Amino acid sequence: MSSSGLLWSCASQESKPALLLLRRALVWPHPRAGQAFMLLWVSVLVLANLILQAPPFVFEGDSVVLRCRANAEITLDTTTLHRRGEVLSVSDESSDFRIEQASLKDNGDYRCSGFKNGCCSYSSNTINIEVQELFPRPVLTASLSPTVSGKSVTLTCKTQLPPLRSDVKLWFRFFKDDDMLQLGSESFLKIPTLTTRSRDPPYYWCEAQRGSSGVCKQSQKSQLRVQIPVSRPVLTLSPHGASVPEGHTVTLTCKAESGSFPILYQFLREEVVIQKMEPTQGMKSVMSLRAEHSGNYYCTADNGLGAQRSLPVYLTVTVPVSRPVLTLRPGGALVPEGHTVTLSCKAERGSPRILYKFYHENISLGSRSVLSAGGVSLRVTVTVQDSGNYFCTADNGFGPQRSEAKSLSVKVPVSRPILTIRRPRSQVVEGDVVELYCGAWKGSPPILYRFYHEDNALGSSRVYSRGGASFKLPLSAEHSGKYACEADNGLGAWRSETVSLDIKVPASRPVLTVRTPRAQAVEGDVVELRCEAQRGSPPILYQFYREDNALGSSRVHSRGGASFKLPLSAEHSGNYSCEADNGLGARRSETVSLNVTVPASRPVLTVRTPRAQAVEGDVVELRCEAQRGSPPILYQFYREDVPLESSSAPSGGGTSFYLSLTTEHSGNYSCEADNGLGAQRSEVVPLSVIVPASHPTLTLRAPGAQAKVGDMVELRCEAQRGSPPIWYRFYHEDVPLGNSSAPSGGGASLNLSLTAEHSGNYSCEADNGLGARRSEAVPLSMSGLTGSRSGPIATGVTGGLFSTLGFGVVALLLYCRLPRKAGGRPTSDPSRSPADSDVREPVYHNAPAWLDLQPVYSNVNPKGGEVVYSEVRRIPQGSKPAANSDSVLGLLRTHLPSHGQAASHRPSDPPGSSVIYSQVKVACPSAYVAPQS
């Protein structure tokens, strides 16, 4: 649409206030409801005669009515409207003022004044009117930035209405330079972009207007830049031609026919950037370079929409050949005879084709031409005659260039050397000095000889003439092993065969170690004697000694020592040593002392008494001695397992303990020996302490206060102390009356039927084998003496019977006691038979006539115990007594009724005899068997 077709434009309209007098009611659109309403002027109850009224909100383009009202009582001739103190309008017909299409310049304070002719003037209140912007200046935006050629773009005209005028309809116009592209209520426009590059792009803008003649605002004018990708550039070279001499200047031009600016150009050679240009607004870029390198050249063009690369252009730079370099391989001046030497000739610079030639002492060896960069090689198998100087030349048409000469010396490689060890004796010993000689029979000098021991370098020597080299070596134990030498004259090292050298090391002084299973060597332990020499070549013979007496030997064929195990006895205490000998001299170790401790043996306890029986008051010696055992030995004495005293024997042997005996010392004794290797207890030894009988006391017991003839008097004798059995004897005027035994201690009694002859002094005696003790005399007097002879006879008979019975009982008691003390069996042992007993029967002399015997009963010491019956037989008158030996058996039989075997062998009773029993209690101690020693 051309500009001639425009209906309106923001530029053709200017907002000018127009003051029109209104003679009718005014109607404003409601800002929210979208319907018309009658403007109600608010009457303010004021005291002023003139007031000015205005609408509350005013926006751009609104038609504003200002009403000046006077009091009803006042009639004005003229009314004047003032703005910011200036007269805006004067009217004499109406009091309403109107501003058409209010704009921002209508802002300010308004008031009105009235004049009444010939009277007075009036002034109204002041009202501030602030015209608000209906919408801001529109902004033209594009949907793509930057815009790419060939694609459509959307132009948008952006603005915003206030909430109080949201119902206002805006119209939009889009322009390109001076041409309108679109008119309507749509705020966007879609246009195609340009496909060609333009140096002067068009300007675009938009307008927004209220209605067809309201407020109109225009956006800023903007250029819409269209980006066109760069085309493929073309590279050209100047001067034209494929070949340029080295050092000349070449101009490279890169040109892109199309593409948005700016464009970045780059120049490359064989993919390597050689120049990067600054971005340009031009169609091409030019660079100059000094011709040095042949190859393919390129250029690239890039405007940010993709780089484009030109076709390659090959540039040939013609370079004169440089001075070549001759190299010999293998490197170095020395080459072994027969080896192949490679001669390489190369010119670092120069355009092909290049012709290379090789020379030996100015004699040509050959030539070769190459069409590309790089040198040429020539292989020659050398002899000694090929030694000399070599050089080469290079020529590419600009004149030959000659290399520096290289010297080649052809050497004879060294042969494999031979190692010889020169030794002072057939068997080398530590401390000897040997000479290692190494010689190669062939090889160009100088030759470097190296000597090795187990691949460890020992030393070297360089020889500048024919012959070998020597190396002297003082030997130590570490020098045993394999030796070799090496010969090298720079053409390769050769190693000799290995030569073994065995160095004998004399055995060092050995160390003897005694290994015991415990801290102290004890008899019966097995100890290990360990002998080891820290140094010495095997085999080593180890010998073990005790007090220089050989014990044993062992040969060891490897490192380490030897051991000898020895079960210990007491005789093995002493000094030990060992000897190490490997044929180079025996070495003896220091002596090691070994003390074998013997455990104490079971001791023997001996009780040494001053007499056959231990008697109270005696001092006995308890001797304890262990026959074997290492001192010191601690001895401990016990009575009934209660410790008595201990004593030490520092030098061995036994020890004694002295004891003063009392009755409490009877019992079982033992002792213990301990030397720290375990206590040993002896066997038990019983000790019975005998107490001598004390002075007895004699007591006479009569049935009445005064003894009379015919009374039976009891004589009671008792010793308060004394070991049983105690033998009691009764005396009348020192004439024995009878005996009685107390096997279990206590006293004994004798019953006496009194006669006239029995008056006098009586005494008794107590004896337990340790000495008889006599009591004091006790007198006896009687009344009513008679002359009957039966009294003396009866007394004599009774005394004789008691004497006989007493001796029998004492014999029986001694027989019963002695075997027990000796550890034998009692008389009541069933294993004993009458034939085994060797009891001698007592023989009595001066016995009364058999016809005169009368039965007499006497109960002596009736107490509990084993009963012994003394059997007394009355033989009728007229009977003859038997032989002397049988008479005793007929008169007195002693037997134990409870033991069947003894009773079964009783002799048959004499016919017609009657038996009178005198009961005697015999207290035999309980059977006791002493421990066997």
Beta strands, then each sheet from edge to edge (+ up, - down):
strand 1: 27-29
strand 2: 36-38
strand 3: 50-53
strand 4: 58-59
strand 5: 64-70
strand 6: 78-83
strand 7: 86-91
strand 8: 96-99
strand 9: 108-116
strand 10: 120-123
strand 11: 127-129
strand 12: 131-132
strand 13: 139-142
strand 14: 147-148
strand 15: 152-158
strand 16: 170-176
strand 17: 179-184
strand 18: 188-192
strand 19: 203-210
strand 20: 216-218
strand 21: 222-223
strand 22: 226-227
strand 23: 234-238
strand 24: 243-245
strand 25: 249-255
strand 26: 264-269
strand 27: 272-276
strand 28: 284-290
strand 29: 295-302
strand 30: 308-309
strand 31: 313-318
strand 32: 325-329
strand 33: 334-336
strand 34: 340-346
strand 35: 354-360
strand 36: 363-370
strand 37: 376-381
strand 38: 388-395
strand 39: 401-402
strand 40: 406-411
strand 41: 418-422
strand 42: 433-439
strand 43: 447-453
strand 44: 456-463
strand 45: 469-474
strand 46: 481-488
strand 47: 494-495
strand 48: 499-501
strand 49: 511-515
strand 50: 526-532
strand 51: 540-546
strand 52: 549-556
strand 53: 562-567
strand 54: 574-581
strand 55: 587-588
strand 56: 592-594
strand 57: 604-608
strand 58: 614-615
strand 59: 619-625
strand 60: 633-639
strand 61: 642-649
strand 62: 655-660
strand 63: 667-674
strand 64: 680-681
strand 65: 685-687
strand 66: 689-690
strand 67: 697-701
strand 68: 712-718
strand 69: 726-732
strand 70: 735-742
strand 71: 747-753
strand 72: 760-767
strand 73: 773-774
strand 74: 778-780
strand 75: 866-874
strand 76: 892-895
strand 77: 914-922
sheet 1: 1+ 2-
sheet 2: 3+ 5- 8+
sheet 3: 4+ 12+
sheet 4: 7+ 6- 9+ 10-
sheet 5: 7+ 6- 9+ 11-
sheet 6: 13+ 15- 18+
sheet 7: 14+ 22+
sheet 8: 17+ 16- 19+ 20-
sheet 9: 17+ 16- 19+ 21-
sheet 10: 23+ 25- 28+
sheet 11: 24+ 31+ 29- 26+ 27-
sheet 12: 24+ 31+ 29- 30+
sheet 13: 32+ 34- 37+
sheet 14: 33+ 40+ 38- 35+ 36-
sheet 15: 33+ 40+ 38- 39+
sheet 16: 41+ 42- 45+
sheet 17: 44+ 43- 46+ 47-
sheet 18: 44+ 43- 46+ 48-
sheet 19: 49+ 50- 53+
sheet 20: 52+ 51- 54+ 55-
sheet 21: 52+ 51- 54+ 56-
sheet 22: 57+ 59- 62+
sheet 23: 58+ 66+
sheet 24: 61+ 60- 63+ 64-
sheet 25: 61+ 60- 63+ 65-
sheet 26: 67+ 68- 71+
sheet 27: 70+ 69- 72+ 73-
sheet 28: 70+ 69- 72+ 74-
sheet 29: 76+ 75- 77+
end
